[in-house]
Amino acid sequence: MVFWVFGYGSLVWNPGFEYDEKVIGFIKDYKRVFDLACIDHRGTPESPARTCTLEREEGAICWGAAYCVRGGSQKEREAMEYLEMRECEYDQRILVDFYKEGITKQPAITGVIVFASTPDKSNKYYLGPAPLEDMARQIATAFGPCGNNRDYLFKMEKAMRDIGHEDDYIIDLANGVRKVLGILGAAIPVKKLVGSPRSPVKPRLIPPFERHLRAEAVAMDS
């Protein structure tokens, strides 16, 4: 077995698993949005962070990185177990076509895994869209065991710049957060979490792959 997984959030700069190949490129008909709650890494149940997911939109493209894992069943199983634990807020997986820069008609790789989340209120992690100013304030102030929500956004902004494909939506949102930080100044608490490290998040069961490439789903990065 060999598998490819597409990262469009933190996986772009911090995959966290052993892989054999990384390719920069994009997927079609999805756009990156900050509509998913994170309550155990950069947020809490009381003050959820906003993290990346994908929203279906005909004609859109989303740049990111595809990672290949090959080299035996144990290595592949360990990588997938890690990803399922890390992406535990996403309740499904879909398969998509992946394209390289300059080659837009023929996919470079087919059957690339994207972790996905159902885009409605039946999914407790789905926050949905909000005005940019409200999202910026939420991201500016949310924090959790892994750090501030705003740091996640700023790293996302830098990661897209580093791969040569800045995202206007990310830039606008990051600038909105900077504006909030400038307004609030010292009013934003910087809290240091103390106590025992958190136990690893227990993976949730994820249904079998959805093999319809046009499936109506919202994908996550991580």
Secondary structure, DSSP 4 states (H G I P E B T S, - for coil): --EEEEESSGGGT---S--SEEEEEEEEEEEEEEEEEESSSS--SSS-EEEEEEEEEEEEEEEEEEEEE-S-HHHHHHHHHHHHHHTTT--EEEEEEEEETT--SS-SEEEEEEEEE--STTSTTB-----HHHHHHHHHH-EETTEEHHHHHHHHHHHHHHTT---HHHHHHHHHHHHHHHHHGGGS------SSPPPPPPPPP-PPPB--TT---EEB--
